[in-house]
């Protein structure tokens, strides 16, 4: 099973790189599923729905994006604190 947790201590760049890789893989999986689904429907069959791997990757992507948001928020807060300290000095 896919690990859905985000490892602690990743840099912004590492998070961005991993998110881009996940999004690319998710697009590839979705494209493969859609192509097979289209073939099935053309033959009179039922369309395919996302499988567990695709669903888990979607969840993982959301969690990693939230981690990136937290890192970005922390960077903004650190910058604001630095500006306030500089202004106070």
TORGURO-966725 format. One record per atom (N, C-alpha, C, O): x, y, z; atom name; residue number from 1. Coordinates in pm, whole numbers, always signed. Atoms other than C-alpha are relative to their C-alpha. Example, Ala and Ser with C-alpha at 12.3 -4.5 7.8 and 13.67 -1.06 7.14 Angstrom:
BEGIN
{east: +89&north: -119&up: +0&atom: N&nr: 1}
{east: +1230&north: -450&up: +780&atom: CA&nr: 1}
{east: +90&north: +120&up: +0&atom: C&nr: 1}
{east: +194&north: +118&up: +66&atom: O&nr: 1}
{east: -82&north: -119&up: -6&atom: N&nr: 2}
{east: +1367&north: -106&up: +714&atom: CA&nr: 2}
{east: -77&north: +109&up: +73&atom: C&nr: 2}
{east: -26&north: +220&up: +90&atom: O&nr: 2}
This chain:
BEGIN
{east: +84&north: -119&up: +0&atom: N&nr: 1}
{east: +0&north: +0&up: +0&atom: CA&nr: 1}
{east: +88&north: +124&up: +0&atom: C&nr: 1}
{east: +197&north: +125&up: +57&atom: O&nr: 1}
{east: -72&north: -125&up: +13&atom: N&nr: 2}
{east: +112&north: +351&up: -75&atom: CA&nr: 2}
{east: -1&north: +76&up: +132&atom: C&nr: 2}
{east: -104&north: +85&up: +199&atom: O&nr: 2}
{east: -11&north: -82&up: -120&atom: N&nr: 3}
{east: +239&north: +564&up: +214&atom: CA&nr: 3}
{east: -58&north: +137&up: -31&atom: C&nr: 3}
{east: -10&north: +206&up: -122&atom: O&nr: 3}
{east: +66&north: -128&up: +25&atom: N&nr: 4}
{east: +14&north: +870&up: +232&atom: CA&nr: 4}
{east: +60&north: +115&up: +80&atom: C&nr: 4}
{east: +28&north: +231&up: +54&atom: O&nr: 4}
{east: -57&north: -102&up: -86&atom: N&nr: 5}
{east: +217&north: +1057&up: +495&atom: CA&nr: 5}
{east: +111&north: +78&up: -70&atom: C&nr: 5}
{east: +179&north: +26&up: -159&atom: O&nr: 5}
{east: -106&north: -86&up: +52&atom: N&nr: 6}
{east: +450&north: +1345&up: +414&atom: CA&nr: 6}
{east: +115&north: -6&up: +99&atom: C&nr: 6}
{east: +96&north: +23&up: +217&atom: O&nr: 6}
{east: -114&north: +4&up: -91&atom: N&nr: 7}
{east: +800&north: +1297&up: +559&atom: CA&nr: 7}
{east: +30&north: +140&up: +54&atom: C&nr: 7}
{east: +20&north: +239&up: -18&atom: O&nr: 7}
{east: -30&north: -129&up: -62&atom: N&nr: 8}
{east: +897&north: +1573&up: +801&atom: CA&nr: 8}
{east: +134&north: +52&up: -50&atom: C&nr: 8}
{east: +223&north: -26&up: -85&atom: O&nr: 8}
{east: -127&north: -63&up: +30&atom: N&nr: 9}
{east: +1171&north: +1817&up: +719&atom: CA&nr: 9}
{east: +32&north: +19&up: -147&atom: C&nr: 9}
{east: +145&north: +54&up: -181&atom: O&nr: 9}
{east: -26&north: -21&up: +142&atom: N&nr: 10}
{east: +1133&north: +1834&up: +342&atom: CA&nr: 10}
{east: +2&north: +149&up: -31&atom: C&nr: 10}
{east: -73&north: +227&up: +26&atom: O&nr: 10}
{east: -7&north: -140&up: +41&atom: N&nr: 11}
{east: +1229&north: +2161&up: +179&atom: CA&nr: 11}
{east: -113&north: +30&up: -98&atom: C&nr: 11}
{east: -179&north: -60&up: -150&atom: O&nr: 11}
{east: +102&north: -43&up: +95&atom: N&nr: 12}
{east: +995&north: +2362&up: -37&atom: CA&nr: 12}
{east: +28&north: -60&up: -139&atom: C&nr: 12}
{east: -64&north: -107&up: -205&atom: O&nr: 12}
{east: -37&north: +52&up: +132&atom: N&nr: 13}
{east: +1185&north: +2253&up: -349&atom: CA&nr: 13}
{east: -28&north: -149&up: -10&atom: C&nr: 13}
{east: -77&north: -196&up: -113&atom: O&nr: 13}
{east: +26&north: +144&up: +1&atom: N&nr: 14}
{east: +1163&north: +1885&up: -254&atom: CA&nr: 14}
{east: -150&north: -28&up: -9&atom: C&nr: 14}
{east: -194&north: -116&up: -84&atom: O&nr: 14}
{east: +145&north: +16&up: +5&atom: N&nr: 15}
{east: +789&north: +1916&up: -192&atom: CA&nr: 15}
{east: -53&north: +32&up: -140&atom: C&nr: 15}
{east: -135&north: -42&up: -193&atom: O&nr: 15}
{east: +46&north: -38&up: +133&atom: N&nr: 16}
{east: +736&north: +2096&up: -523&atom: CA&nr: 16}
{east: +37&north: -106&up: -104&atom: C&nr: 16}
{east: -44&north: -137&up: -191&atom: O&nr: 16}
{east: -45&north: +103&up: +95&atom: N&nr: 17}
{east: +938&north: +1832&up: -712&atom: CA&nr: 17}
{east: -85&north: -126&up: +13&atom: C&nr: 17}
{east: -127&north: -183&up: -87&atom: O&nr: 17}
{east: +82&north: +120&up: -24&atom: N&nr: 18}
{east: +747&north: +1542&up: -552&atom: CA&nr: 18}
{east: -144&north: +20&up: -47&atom: C&nr: 18}
{east: -203&north: -70&up: -106&atom: O&nr: 18}
{east: +136&north: -31&up: +43&atom: N&nr: 19}
{east: +412&north: +1711&up: -617&atom: CA&nr: 19}
{east: -10&north: -3&up: -153&atom: C&nr: 19}
{east: -106&north: -56&up: -208&atom: O&nr: 19}
{east: +0&north: +1&up: +147&atom: N&nr: 20}
{east: +502&north: +1763&up: -983&atom: CA&nr: 20}
{east: +7&north: -143&up: -53&atom: C&nr: 20}
{east: -62&north: -177&up: -149&atom: O&nr: 20}
{east: -11&north: +141&up: +41&atom: N&nr: 21}
{east: +603&north: +1396&up: -1014&atom: CA&nr: 21}
{east: -132&north: -74&up: +21&atom: C&nr: 21}
{east: -175&north: -152&up: -64&atom: O&nr: 21}
{east: +127&north: +65&up: -29&atom: N&nr: 22}
{east: +280&north: +1282&up: -849&atom: CA&nr: 22}
{east: -108&north: +43&up: -99&atom: C&nr: 22}
{east: -186&north: -40&up: -147&atom: O&nr: 22}
{east: +100&north: -51&up: +95&atom: N&nr: 23}
{east: +68&north: +1505&up: -1072&atom: CA&nr: 23}
{east: +21&north: -62&up: -138&atom: C&nr: 23}
{east: -76&north: -95&up: -207&atom: O&nr: 23}
{east: -30&north: +60&up: +129&atom: N&nr: 24}
{east: +245&north: +1369&up: -1379&atom: CA&nr: 24}
{east: -45&north: -147&up: -3&atom: C&nr: 24}
{east: -106&north: -192&up: -100&atom: O&nr: 24}
{east: +41&north: +142&up: -7&atom: N&nr: 25}
{east: +189&north: +1007&up: -1268&atom: CA&nr: 25}
{east: -152&north: -14&up: +3&atom: C&nr: 25}
{east: -208&north: -104&up: -59&atom: O&nr: 25}
{east: +146&north: +3&up: -7&atom: N&nr: 26}
{east: -173&north: +1079&up: -1185&atom: CA&nr: 26}
{east: -60&north: +26&up: -138&atom: C&nr: 26}
{east: -157&north: -39&up: -177&atom: O&nr: 26}
{east: +46&north: -27&up: +135&atom: N&nr: 27}
{east: -223&north: +1226&up: -1531&atom: CA&nr: 27}
{east: +21&north: -120&up: -92&atom: C&nr: 27}
{east: -64&north: -151&up: -176&atom: O&nr: 27}
{east: -29&north: +118&up: +81&atom: N&nr: 28}
{east: -60&north: +921&up: -1689&atom: CA&nr: 28}
{east: -100&north: -111&up: +30&atom: C&nr: 28}
{east: -154&north: -173&up: -61&atom: O&nr: 28}
{east: +95&north: +104&up: -39&atom: N&nr: 29}
{east: -278&north: +680&up: -1490&atom: CA&nr: 29}
{east: -141&north: +33&up: -50&atom: C&nr: 29}
{east: -211&north: -54&up: -102&atom: O&nr: 29}
{east: +132&north: -41&up: +46&atom: N&nr: 30}
{east: -591&north: +879&up: -1571&atom: CA&nr: 30}
{east: -14&north: -13&up: -150&atom: C&nr: 30}
{east: -119&north: -55&up: -199&atom: O&nr: 30}
{east: +3&north: +12&up: +146&atom: N&nr: 31}
{east: -503&north: +889&up: -1939&atom: CA&nr: 31}
{east: -11&north: -145&up: -44&atom: C&nr: 31}
{east: -85&north: -176&up: -137&atom: O&nr: 31}
{east: +7&north: +143&up: +33&atom: N&nr: 32}
{east: -447&north: +513&up: -1949&atom: CA&nr: 32}
{east: -140&north: -54&up: +27&atom: C&nr: 32}
{east: -196&north: -129&up: -54&atom: O&nr: 32}
{east: +134&north: +47&up: -36&atom: N&nr: 33}
{east: -777&north: +450&up: -1770&atom: CA&nr: 33}
{east: -103&north: +50&up: -99&atom: C&nr: 33}
{east: -191&north: -25&up: -142&atom: O&nr: 33}
{east: +97&north: -57&up: +94&atom: N&nr: 34}
{east: -967&north: +685&up: -1999&atom: CA&nr: 34}
{east: +9&north: -67&up: -137&atom: C&nr: 34}
{east: -93&north: -92&up: -201&atom: O&nr: 34}
{east: -16&north: +66&up: +130&atom: N&nr: 35}
{east: -819&north: +524&up: -2311&atom: CA&nr: 35}
{east: -62&north: -139&up: +2&atom: C&nr: 35}
{east: -132&north: -178&up: -91&atom: O&nr: 35}
{east: +58&north: +134&up: -11&atom: N&nr: 36}
{east: -913&north: +175&up: -2191&atom: CA&nr: 36}
{east: -151&north: +8&up: +15&atom: C&nr: 36}
{east: -224&north: -75&up: -40&atom: O&nr: 36}
{east: +144&north: -19&up: -18&atom: N&nr: 37}
{east: -1254&north: +300&up: -2084&atom: CA&nr: 37}
{east: -67&north: +29&up: -134&atom: C&nr: 37}
{east: -174&north: -25&up: -164&atom: O&nr: 37}
{east: +55&north: -31&up: +132&atom: N&nr: 38}
{east: -1313&north: +446&up: -2430&atom: CA&nr: 38}
{east: -8&north: -124&up: -88&atom: C&nr: 38}
{east: -105&north: -144&up: -160&atom: O&nr: 38}
{east: +0&north: +123&up: +78&atom: N&nr: 39}
{east: -1218&north: +114&up: -2590&atom: CA&nr: 39}
{east: -114&north: -92&up: +43&atom: C&nr: 39}
{east: -183&north: -152&up: -40&atom: O&nr: 39}
{east: +108&north: +86&up: -51&atom: N&nr: 40}
{east: -1460&north: -73&up: -2363&atom: CA&nr: 40}
{east: -137&north: +51&up: -42&atom: C&nr: 40}
{east: -222&north: -27&up: -85&atom: O&nr: 40}
{east: +129&north: -59&up: +36&atom: N&nr: 41}
{east: -1746&north: +167&up: -2429&atom: CA&nr: 41}
{east: -26&north: -18&up: -150&atom: C&nr: 41}
{east: -139&north: -45&up: -191&atom: O&nr: 41}
{east: +15&north: +18&up: +145&atom: N&nr: 42}
{east: -1682&north: +145&up: -2804&atom: CA&nr: 42}
{east: -45&north: -142&up: -34&atom: C&nr: 42}
{east: -112&north: -165&up: -135&atom: O&nr: 42}
{east: +39&north: +140&up: +22&atom: N&nr: 43}
{east: -1729&north: -232&up: -2776&atom: CA&nr: 43}
{east: -133&north: -33&up: +70&atom: C&nr: 43}
{east: -175&north: -149&up: +72&atom: O&nr: 43}
{east: +129&north: +21&up: -66&atom: N&nr: 44}
{east: -2055&north: -185&up: -2583&atom: CA&nr: 44}
{east: +12&north: -33&up: +148&atom: C&nr: 44}
{east: -87&north: -71&up: +211&atom: O&nr: 44}
{east: -21&north: +31&up: -142&atom: N&nr: 45}
{east: -1903&north: -236&up: -2236&atom: CA&nr: 45}
{east: -19&north: +122&up: +89&atom: C&nr: 45}
{east: -53&north: +231&up: +44&atom: O&nr: 45}
{east: +13&north: -107&up: -99&atom: N&nr: 46}
{east: -1912&north: -30&up: -1920&atom: CA&nr: 46}
{east: +133&north: +75&up: +13&atom: C&nr: 46}
{east: +240&north: +14&up: +0&atom: O&nr: 46}
{east: -124&north: -75&up: -17&atom: N&nr: 47}
{east: -1660&north: +250&up: -1863&atom: CA&nr: 47}
{east: +71&north: -39&up: +129&atom: C&nr: 47}
{east: +9&north: -89&up: +223&atom: O&nr: 47}
{east: -78&north: +27&up: -121&atom: N&nr: 48}
{east: -1380&north: +206&up: -1609&atom: CA&nr: 48}
{east: -10&north: +117&up: +97&atom: C&nr: 48}
{east: -27&north: +232&up: +55&atom: O&nr: 48}
{east: -6&north: -103&up: -103&atom: N&nr: 49}
{east: -1373&north: +398&up: -1284&atom: CA&nr: 49}
{east: +142&north: +0&up: +57&atom: C&nr: 49}
{east: +214&north: -98&up: +42&atom: O&nr: 49}
{east: -134&north: -4&up: -58&atom: N&nr: 50}
{east: -1056&north: +510&up: -1102&atom: CA&nr: 50}
{east: +22&north: -120&up: +94&atom: C&nr: 50}
{east: -67&north: -158&up: +169&atom: O&nr: 50}
{east: -31&north: +111&up: -89&atom: N&nr: 51}
{east: -882&north: +222&up: -925&atom: CA&nr: 51}
{east: +59&north: +53&up: +130&atom: C&nr: 51}
{east: +76&north: +173&up: +147&atom: O&nr: 51}
{east: -49&north: -38&up: -133&atom: N&nr: 52}
{east: -742&north: +223&up: -572&atom: CA&nr: 52}
{east: +134&north: +72&up: -7&atom: C&nr: 52}
{east: +160&north: +162&up: +73&atom: O&nr: 52}
{east: -129&north: -67&up: +14&atom: N&nr: 53}
{east: -394&north: +325&up: -688&atom: CA&nr: 53}
{east: -19&north: +145&up: -39&atom: C&nr: 53}
{east: +45&north: +235&up: +16&atom: O&nr: 53}
{east: +27&north: -136&up: +45&atom: N&nr: 54}
{east: -528&north: +630&up: -867&atom: CA&nr: 54}
{east: -63&north: +82&up: +113&atom: C&nr: 54}
{east: -26&north: +198&up: +134&atom: O&nr: 54}
{east: +65&north: -70&up: -112&atom: N&nr: 55}
{east: -748&north: +723&up: -570&atom: CA&nr: 55}
{east: +100&north: +32&up: +110&atom: C&nr: 55}
{east: +99&north: +142&up: +166&atom: O&nr: 55}
{east: -100&north: -23&up: -104&atom: N&nr: 56}
{east: -460&north: +681&up: -323&atom: CA&nr: 56}
{east: +97&north: +109&up: -42&atom: C&nr: 56}
{east: +138&north: +191&up: +40&atom: O&nr: 56}
{east: -89&north: -104&up: +49&atom: N&nr: 57}
{east: -237&north: +896&up: -541&atom: CA&nr: 57}
{east: -66&north: +137&up: +7&atom: C&nr: 57}
{east: +1&north: +236&up: +36&atom: O&nr: 57}
{east: +72&north: -127&up: -11&atom: N&nr: 58}
{east: -504&north: +1168&up: -549&atom: CA&nr: 58}
{east: +1&north: +49&up: +145&atom: C&nr: 58}
{east: +22&north: +168&up: +170&atom: O&nr: 58}
{east: -2&north: -37&up: -142&atom: N&nr: 59}
{east: -524&north: +1163&up: -168&atom: CA&nr: 59}
{east: +139&north: +45&up: +41&atom: C&nr: 59}
{east: +155&north: +145&up: +110&atom: O&nr: 59}
{east: -138&north: -33&up: -33&atom: N&nr: 60}
{east: -146&north: +1166&up: -136&atom: CA&nr: 60}
{east: +37&north: +138&up: -55&atom: C&nr: 60}
{east: +103&north: +216&up: +13&atom: O&nr: 60}
{east: -29&north: -129&up: +62&atom: N&nr: 61}
{east: -123&north: +1461&up: -375&atom: CA&nr: 61}
{east: -61&north: +114&up: +81&atom: C&nr: 61}
{east: +2&north: +218&up: +101&atom: O&nr: 61}
{east: +66&north: -103&up: -82&atom: N&nr: 62}
{east: -371&north: +1660&up: -165&atom: CA&nr: 62}
{east: +78&north: +22&up: +130&atom: C&nr: 62}
{east: +98&north: +136&up: +172&atom: O&nr: 62}
{east: -73&north: -12&up: -126&atom: N&nr: 63}
{east: -177&north: +1586&up: +154&atom: CA&nr: 63}
{east: +134&north: +71&up: -20&atom: C&nr: 63}
{east: +174&north: +155&up: +61&atom: O&nr: 63}
{east: -129&north: -64&up: +28&atom: N&nr: 64}
{east: +154&north: +1689&up: -1&atom: CA&nr: 64}
{east: -20&north: +147&up: -35&atom: C&nr: 64}
{east: +63&north: +231&up: +1&atom: O&nr: 64}
{east: +28&north: -142&up: +30&atom: N&nr: 65}
{east: -2&north: +2011&up: -136&atom: CA&nr: 65}
{east: -28&north: +77&up: +128&atom: C&nr: 65}
{east: +12&north: +193&up: +142&atom: O&nr: 65}
{east: +26&north: -65&up: -128&atom: N&nr: 66}
{east: -125&north: +2090&up: +215&atom: CA&nr: 66}
{east: +131&north: +23&up: +75&atom: C&nr: 66}
{east: +149&north: +126&up: +139&atom: O&nr: 66}
{east: -131&north: -15&up: -64&atom: N&nr: 67}
{east: +229&north: +2032&up: +347&atom: CA&nr: 67}
{east: +76&north: +116&up: -64&atom: C&nr: 67}
{east: +140&north: +194&up: +6&atom: O&nr: 67}
{east: -66&north: -111&up: +69&atom: N&nr: 68}
{east: +364&north: +2271&up: +81&atom: CA&nr: 68}
{east: -63&north: +132&up: +42&atom: C&nr: 68}
{east: +8&north: +230&up: +62&atom: O&nr: 68}
{east: +68&north: -122&up: -47&atom: N&nr: 69}
{east: +101&north: +2529&up: +183&atom: CA&nr: 69}
{east: +50&north: +39&up: +139&atom: C&nr: 69}
{east: +71&north: +158&up: +166&atom: O&nr: 69}
{east: -49&north: -27&up: -135&atom: N&nr: 70}
{east: +219&north: +2498&up: +544&atom: CA&nr: 70}
{east: +141&north: +56&up: -4&atom: C&nr: 70}
{east: +173&north: +149&up: +71&atom: O&nr: 70}
{east: -137&north: -50&up: +14&atom: N&nr: 71}
{east: +582&north: +2550&up: +442&atom: CA&nr: 71}
{east: -2&north: +143&up: -53&atom: C&nr: 71}
{east: +71&north: +229&up: -3&atom: O&nr: 71}
{east: +9&north: -136&up: +55&atom: N&nr: 72}
{east: +489&north: +2855&up: +235&atom: CA&nr: 72}
{east: -53&north: +98&up: +103&atom: C&nr: 72}
{east: -4&north: +211&up: +112&atom: O&nr: 72}
{east: +55&north: -86&up: -105&atom: N&nr: 73}
{east: +282&north: +2997&up: +522&atom: CA&nr: 73}
{east: +108&north: +31&up: +104&atom: C&nr: 73}
{east: +120&north: +145&up: +149&atom: O&nr: 73}
{east: -107&north: -19&up: -98&atom: N&nr: 74}
{east: +575&north: +2947&up: +761&atom: CA&nr: 74}
{east: +105&north: +97&up: -55&atom: C&nr: 74}
{east: +157&north: +181&up: +19&atom: O&nr: 74}
{east: -96&north: -92&up: +62&atom: N&nr: 75}
{east: +808&north: +3124&up: +516&atom: CA&nr: 75}
{east: -52&north: +144&up: +4&atom: C&nr: 75}
{east: +24&north: +237&up: +34&atom: O&nr: 75}
{east: +59&north: -135&up: -4&atom: N&nr: 76}
{east: +570&north: +3421&up: +495&atom: CA&nr: 76}
{east: +3&north: +56&up: +142&atom: C&nr: 76}
{east: +34&north: +174&up: +163&atom: O&nr: 76}
{east: +1&north: -46&up: -138&atom: N&nr: 77}
{east: +537&north: +3438&up: +874&atom: CA&nr: 77}
{east: +142&north: +35&up: +47&atom: C&nr: 77}
{east: +161&north: +134&up: +118&atom: O&nr: 77}
{east: -139&north: -31&up: -36&atom: N&nr: 78}
{east: +916&north: +3424&up: +917&atom: CA&nr: 78}
{east: +44&north: +131&up: -62&atom: C&nr: 78}
{east: +112&north: +210&up: +2&atom: O&nr: 78}
{east: -35&north: -125&up: +68&atom: N&nr: 79}
{east: +957&north: +3703&up: +662&atom: CA&nr: 79}
{east: -66&north: +120&up: +69&atom: C&nr: 79}
{east: -5&north: +225&up: +86&atom: O&nr: 79}
{east: +72&north: -109&up: -68&atom: N&nr: 80}
{east: +693&north: +3915&up: +839&atom: CA&nr: 80}
{east: +64&north: +28&up: +135&atom: C&nr: 80}
{east: +78&north: +144&up: +174&atom: O&nr: 80}
{east: -65&north: -20&up: -129&atom: N&nr: 81}
{east: +860&north: +3857&up: +1176&atom: CA&nr: 81}
{east: +135&north: +70&up: -17&atom: C&nr: 81}
{east: +170&north: +158&up: +61&atom: O&nr: 81}
{east: -130&north: -64&up: +26&atom: N&nr: 82}
{east: +1198&north: +3951&up: +1030&atom: CA&nr: 82}
{east: -16&north: +147&up: -33&atom: C&nr: 82}
{east: +62&north: +231&up: +12&atom: O&nr: 82}
{east: +26&north: -140&up: +35&atom: N&nr: 83}
{east: +1054&north: +4269&up: +883&atom: CA&nr: 83}
{east: -41&north: +79&up: +124&atom: C&nr: 83}
{east: +1&north: +193&up: +140&atom: O&nr: 83}
{east: +44&north: -70&up: -122&atom: N&nr: 84}
{east: +888&north: +4359&up: +1215&atom: CA&nr: 84}
{east: +118&north: +23&up: +94&atom: C&nr: 84}
{east: +128&north: +128&up: +157&atom: O&nr: 84}
{east: -118&north: -15&up: -86&atom: N&nr: 85}
{east: +1213&north: +4300&up: +1406&atom: CA&nr: 85}
{east: +93&north: +106&up: -54&atom: C&nr: 85}
{east: +149&north: +184&up: +22&atom: O&nr: 85}
{east: -86&north: -101&up: +63&atom: N&nr: 86}
{east: +1409&north: +4511&up: +1156&atom: CA&nr: 86}
{east: -58&north: +139&up: +20&atom: C&nr: 86}
{east: +14&north: +234&up: +47&atom: O&nr: 86}
{east: +67&north: -129&up: -18&atom: N&nr: 87}
{east: +1151&north: +4789&up: +1181&atom: CA&nr: 87}
{east: +11&north: +47&up: +145&atom: C&nr: 87}
{east: +28&north: +166&up: +171&atom: O&nr: 87}
{east: -4&north: -34&up: -142&atom: N&nr: 88}
{east: +1157&north: +4776&up: +1562&atom: CA&nr: 88}
{east: +142&north: +43&up: +42&atom: C&nr: 88}
{east: +158&north: +120&up: +137&atom: O&nr: 88}
{east: -139&north: -30&up: -38&atom: N&nr: 89}
{east: +1538&north: +4801&up: +1572&atom: CA&nr: 89}
{east: +46&north: +135&up: -44&atom: C&nr: 89}
{east: +160&north: +173&up: -19&atom: O&nr: 89}
